[in-house]
Amino acid sequence: MTRGRLDKRPRYSVGQLPTLDTPWQDTASGRYFGWRCRQATLNGEFAFAVEYIVCPYCRIAWVDKPYTAEEYQRQGLASVALWALREENPGLHWYTGSGHLGQAKAFWMAVGRGVPGGYSQRKLCEHIGMPGGLKPSRLLRRKQGRAASSAYHD
C-alpha cells in the first residue's frame, strides 16, 4: 500500500544503543529517527538517558523519555544531564514532547525552574516531521511557496 515509503529502519531499545567509553555520551536515538540520546554511565554502568531534538529554525528543543537507573534516582543526575544539554545548546527554549505523568510533574517543575520554556509540554514544530527528524529543506521551501502563492491569490 505504501510502496515501501514508510521508514523501515530498525528501532533499538536504550540497552542496545552503542556504548562509548566516556561517562557522558551522545548517540542517535534508538526510538525516534532524527532524535539524539544523551546517556550517562557511572562506574561503567548505565545510569541515565534522555532523548532530545533541536529545531534550529525555531530555536526550540524537546526532551522526551528521561530515565534514571533506580540506584541513581533522586541524586540530581537527571538535573545535571539536562543542564549539560542546555549549556551545549545555548539560547533555546526547552519543552517536552509527551505528557507529564502525575509523579513526574514535580520533577519537571523543579528542573524547569528558570529555564526558557520550562520543560512544559508542547507539540513539535512544523520543521520536525511526524516520524522524527528535521524535514528536508526542499519540503520546507515547497510548503512556504504554497503559503505565499495562496496569499497572493486571496
N, C-alpha and C positions, 0 to 999 in steps of 0.2 A: 504494500500500500504506500509506504513512504519511499520506495525505491532506494533504500539504503541511505537516505539523507539524515536519519537520526544519528545522534552521537553514539557510537558503539565502543568507545574507549572503555577499558576496564576501570571499575571503581574499587579502590582498595580501602581497607579499614585503617585506622590510625596505626595499629600494630604492624601493618605491612608496609608502611612508608619507609623510605630509606633512612638509615640511621647513620648520622655523621659523627665524627669523633670530636665533637665540641659540646659544651654544656647547653648552648642555645643553637638551634638550627632552624633554618627557614627552607621549606621544601614545597613542592607542588602539593595541593590538597588532594587527598585520596577520594574525597566525596564530591567536590564541586569543580568542574572544569574552569580553569582560569583563576581560581582562588589559590591562596597560599596557606600553608600550615606552619605556625610558629610552635616549636616544641622545646621543652626544657628537659634535660637529663641531670640527675643528681646522683652521685656515686655510681655512675654507669647505668642507672635505671631510669626508665620513663617517669617523669614527674608531672608534666603539664603540656597541654596542647590547646591551641585556639586557631580557628580558620578565619581568614580575612581577605578582603578585596578592596582595592583603592580605585576610585574613578578620578583620573587626572583632569577631566573636563569640569566636573562639579566640585572638585576638591573635597570629596566626601569619602569616608571609608566605613566599611561594615565589618563587624566581627560576628562570629557565629560558633556555636557549639564549644564553649570553653570547657575543658575537663582537667581536673587535678586529681592525681592518684590519691587514694584515701589517706595514705600515711603523710602526705604533704598538704592536706586540706587545712584551711584556717591558719596558714603560716605566712600569708602575704605573697605567695608565689604568683598567683594569677594577677594581682595588682602590679607587681613588678614587671611581668611579661607584657601587660597592656601598656604600662608606662614606657617600656622599651620600644614598643611599636610606635607609640606617639612620638617619641624622640627621633626615631629613624624616619618618620613621615610627618614633618612639622607642617603646621598651617592647615590641617584637615579638621573637618567635623566628623565625629565618630558616632556611629549608630550600631544597632543590632539588626540583623535581617530576620530573625524569628522572634516569637513571643517570649516574654519573661514568665517563667513558671513561678508559682507562689513563693517557694522557698528561695528563689533566685532574685526576687525584687530587691531585697535589702542589699545583696551583693552588687547589683547594677547601680543602685543609688550611691553606694559607697565609692565604687571605682569611677563613677561618672561625675562625682562632685568636682566642679571647676573645669571639666573637660568640655570643649565646644561640641555640642550635640548631646552630651551627657549619656551616651550609650542608650538613648531612648530608641524605641522600635520605629523603624522607617523602611518603607518599601525601597527596593533597588531603583536606581535612576534609569532613565531611558537609554543610557550608554552601555548598560550591562544587560546582556542577553539572558533569556529565560534559562538556557542550560548553564549559564555562568560565563564569566569572562567578558572582556570588553568587546563590543560589537566592532567588526571591521570598519575602518573609516569610510569605505565606499558605501556601506549601508547607511551610515550616519549622514553622509552627503546627499544620498538619494532621498532620505526622509526630509532633510532640510530643504532640498529642492522642491519636493512636493508641497511642503508647507508654504514656501514662498510663492509657488505657482498658484496655489489655491487662494492665497491672499490677494494676488494680482487680479484674479478673475472674479473676486467677490464684489 
